Amino acid sequence: MRGRVGAIIVAAGQSQRMSGVDKVFAELGGEPLLARVLDTFQESSVIDEIVLVLGEENLERGRELVSSHQWPKVTAICPGGERRQDSVKNGLRRLGDCQWVVIHDGARPLVDPDLIERGLAEAGESGTAVAAVPVKDTIKRVSRDGFVCQTPERDTLWTVQTPQVFLFDLIFQAHEEITEDVSDDATMVERLGHRVRIYRGSYENIKVTTPEDLALAEVILRRKEGL
């Protein structure tokens, strides 16, 4: 038995590179970007419960959005923390009795149900699964004085995305024990000594952090919808 699956949508960032626009409420295809994320998770057959994590300044706006769209799987809207990992930890504490957790960035609006479902299926054996795509460019490690010190083999390098799927007990333990700054939840699980499985994500599953990203997301969305 798989057990209940909860989702945490993390949307508490500061949008510092969006020229004054709050990215998760920016319009994408006529809808707030965040609404597209929540629609996908609401419609996913494998998700039982959704916790939405927002910045304090957006809590009321988030409540209005959820109320107007009537997403029944959204069981809680909670404030984020100072760091992304603090926001996820707040979300974990609001989830009900779930065996699995799917963590997704609210700024990745082009996630689709297949990506969520494949992540959960891949996590079945190891307890973890993280969406990622192979890098397309050659990567250089560079010293602080600007000189190349290493060129890693490109076929071993992947760009990590979300969704990231974990056994609830494993990711909860990671957030309780790992206190240093990390860039994603998978890193915390790695630091517990647990192996993290990668599964193939999508190059279309972009994260919107700049106005240029939003414009690209609009182009991708139009293509996906055949417009």
N, C-alpha and C positions, 0 to 999 in steps of 0.2 A: 504494500500500500504506500502510495506517495505521501499522503497526508496533506494538510492544508498548506496553501502557498500564499504568502503575503508579498506585497510589493511596496517598496519605499521609493517615492519620486522625490528626488533631492533638487529643490529649486530655490535655495536660499542665498545664492551668490549675489555679488554686488553689481554685476554688469558694467564694470569699470571701463571696458573697451567698446561700449556700444553707443558712444556719443550722446549720453544722457537718456537713452531709451532703455527701459527695463526689458531685457531680452525675453523673459518667459511670458510676458504679456504683449510682446510685439506681434503685429498681425502677420500671419502666414496663410495665404490662400483664403483670406476672409475670416479666419478664426485666430484667437490668441494662440500663440505657439504652444503654451502649456496645455490648452484644451485638446490639441491634437495628440499629445502624449497620453493624457488621461483617457481620451476616447479609445486609444489602442489597448490600453491595459484593462479598461472596462469591458471591452469586447472580447478579450482573450479568454478562451475557455479554461485555461489552466490557472488563472488568477482568482483567488477567493476574496482577497481583502487588499485595500490600497491605503497607505498612509502618505499624505502629502506634507512635505516639509518646506516652509517658506520663511523668508525674512520677516522680522517683526512688522516692518512697514507694509507688508503685503498680505498679512493674515486676513484682514477684512475683505480685501479684494479677492483673495482666494476663496473665502467662504461664499461670496456672492457668485463667483464662477461655478463652484460646485453646486450651489443651490439652483442656479439657472439651468444647468445641464442635467441635473438629477442623476448623477452617477451613484448608484446604490452601493457599489463596492468601496467607495471612499468612506472609511469609518472614522478617520481622524485627520485633522489639519493642525500641525504643531509648529512652533517656532524653531528655526535653525539655531546653530551655535556659532561661535567665533570662526571655527574652521569647518571645512566640509565634513571631516570625520566626526566632529561634534554634532553636526546636523543629522548624519546617519544614525549616530548613537541615540539621539532624541527620538528618531523615527522607530528604531528597534524597540525602544521602551514602550511605544504606543501600539505595537502590533499585538493582535490577539494570539491565540494558541496555534502558532504556525510551525510546521516542521521545516519549511523552506522559505528563503527570502530572495526576492529578485530586486536588486538595487539598480536604479536607472537615473541618469541625469535628466532633469527637466528641460535642459537646453538641447536635447537630442530629439527633435520632433518627428523624425522620419523613421523611427523604430516601427517594425511591423510585427504582427502576431507570430509569424514563423520564427523570427529571431528570438522572441521570448520562449516559445515552445521548444525550440532546439536547445536553448541554453539549459532549460530544466531537464530535458532528456539527457544531455551530456553530463550534467552534474550527478546523475543517478548513481554512478559507480564510485566516483572519487569524493563526492560531497561539495565540489566546486566546479564552476564553469564560467569563463570570462570571454566575452565577445572580443575579437581582435582581427585585424587584417594585416597581411604582409606589407612591409614598407616597400615603396616604389623607388625611393632614392637611395643613393649611397650615403651612409651615415659616417661622420668623422667624430671621434673624441678629440677635443681640443684643450690644450693647456690654458691656464689663466693668462699667459702672455701671448696667446693667439696662435700657437703652433700645433699642428696635427700630431697627436701622440699615439693614435690607434685608429685603424679602419676595420670595424667588426665585419664579419661575413654577413652579407645582406640577407641570405636565406635563413638566418637564425633570428632575424629581427621582426617584430610585429608591433603594430600600433594598437594599443589597448583602448577599448571602448566600454560602453555599457550597453545592454544589461550585464550585470555580474550576479551570478546565482550561487547561493551558499546554503548549507544546512544552517538552520537558525542557531543552534547551540554553538556551532563553530564560529560564525561571524560575531555572535554576541560575546563569546569569550575573547575574540580578537579585539573588539572595541573596549572591553573591560581592562585588558592587560597591556595593550600597546598604546602608549601615550605620546610618543614622539610624532612629529609631523610626517604625514605620508600623503602621496598624491592620489591613491585609490584604495579601495577596500581589499583588493587582492593582495596588495603589499603587506597589509596587516596580517592576513592569513599566512603569507609566506614567512613572516617573522615569528610566527608560532612554530615553524618547522613543518607546516603542512604543504604538500604539493598542490599547485593550482593548475587546473586543466584549461587550455585555450581551445575555443571553437571558432569557426569561421564567421566573422561578422559581415558587415557590408560597407563598401566605400560610400554608399549613399547615406549611411547612418552618421551624418556629420554632427559635430557639436557647434552650436551657434555662440560665438564669443565676440564677433565683430559685425559691423553692418555688411561687410562683404560676404560673410558666412550666411547672413539672413537672405541676401540676394541669391546666393547659390542654392540655398534650401528652397527658395521659391521656384527656381528653374527646375530642380529635381522633382519637386512636387507636381509641377505642371506636366512634366514628362510622364511621371507615374500615373497621373490621372488622365493622360491622353489629351491634354488641352493644348 
